[in-house]
Amino acid sequence: MKPKLFITRELFPDVIDKLSQYYDVEVWDRYQAPPYEVLLKKAKEVDALGTLLTDKIDCNLLSQAKNLRIVAQYAVGYDNIDVECATKLGIYVTNTPGVLTEATAELTWALLMAAARRIVEADHFVRWGEWHRLKTGWHPHMMLGVELKGKTLGIIGLGRIGSRVAEFGKAFGMRVIYYDAIRKEELEKKLGVEYKDLDTLLQESDFISIHTPLTKETYHLINEERLKKVKPGVIIVNTSRGKVIDTEALVKALREGRVKAAALDVHEQEPLDPNHPITAFINVTLAPHIGSATYETRHKMAELVAENLIAFYEGREPPTLVNKEVLKVRPPGFK
């Protein structure tokens, strides 16, 4: 009898077909995430879960899922999973790092450029008729943005994605500085970037791009106190996790003009309420968490989920195992 696998969202048919060779697969076929009660019920019935960031995999669920042996996350982040509890229970947790670096870095740059050159605002200017109402095709002061060359790009979190964004910055002739909890001197030499403490980065950066995971230490890392330290006129881009920024503090900084513009792909609450104060700013570009949203990347992520689940089924360590300590608790496999 095949082990049971519940996947909380539709993936790609070829990946499901591959997994079906090893697992009895059930897929949640609605666009919205399964409610917690449904997820809890399914977790009690299966041997493996395929999850997304929107799925709450807490210790209450894990403790009641007596047959559950692996949670294969379809994302790089896993702050929705109680990894410590999973490890104690001998449950393996995997994620999908690496494969979404290019897509997320490219989106970061698209957002940064959109904010710098006021692309969304300019689109509205044309589409909503303001340009036509002004009855002039061109004016020296119309839609003035800022150039990138010679400016300072501050990167918070020099991991895979942050490093790729740094490469783009250098290609545009920018000075690139970074802050990370762990200084990375080899990358500094390779990329031509400078390490700064966080306060200095805030004070010197014309653009700030955030690429840090959400942890207890990074929750509201960018808060009211730190936003008071930023260089006047800074543009802030976030494609990491919404809760790294205190959104209320950002709204205040935008109102006061200390922050010139922002571009956000991630939000403290998702989906974002269209009546949220952040949506009122014409100088804020908003996206619905689409950092990895290319066909190529999303398919690679699904393939990596499958690789992790198949490796575990075969009794091998999954290639992107998050909680390696679990190997001491229970060997991989269902035997």
Secondary structure, 3 states (H helix, E strand, C coil): CCCEEEECCCCCHHHHHHHHCCCEEEECCCCCCCCHHHHHHHHHHCCEEEECCCCCECHHHHHHCCCCCEEEECCCCCCCECHHHHHHCCCEEECCCCCCHHHHHHHHHHHHHHHHCCHHHHHHHHHCCHHHHHCCCCCCCCCCCCCCCCCEEEEECCCHHHHHHHHHHHHCCCEEEEECCCCCHHHHHHHCCEECCHHHHHHHCCEEEECCCCCCCCCCCECHHHHCCCCCCEEEEECCCHHHECHHHHHHHHHHCCEEEEEECCCCCCCCCCCCHHHHCCCEEECCCCCCCCHHHHHHHHHHHHHHHHHHHCCCCCCCECCCCHHHHCCCCCC
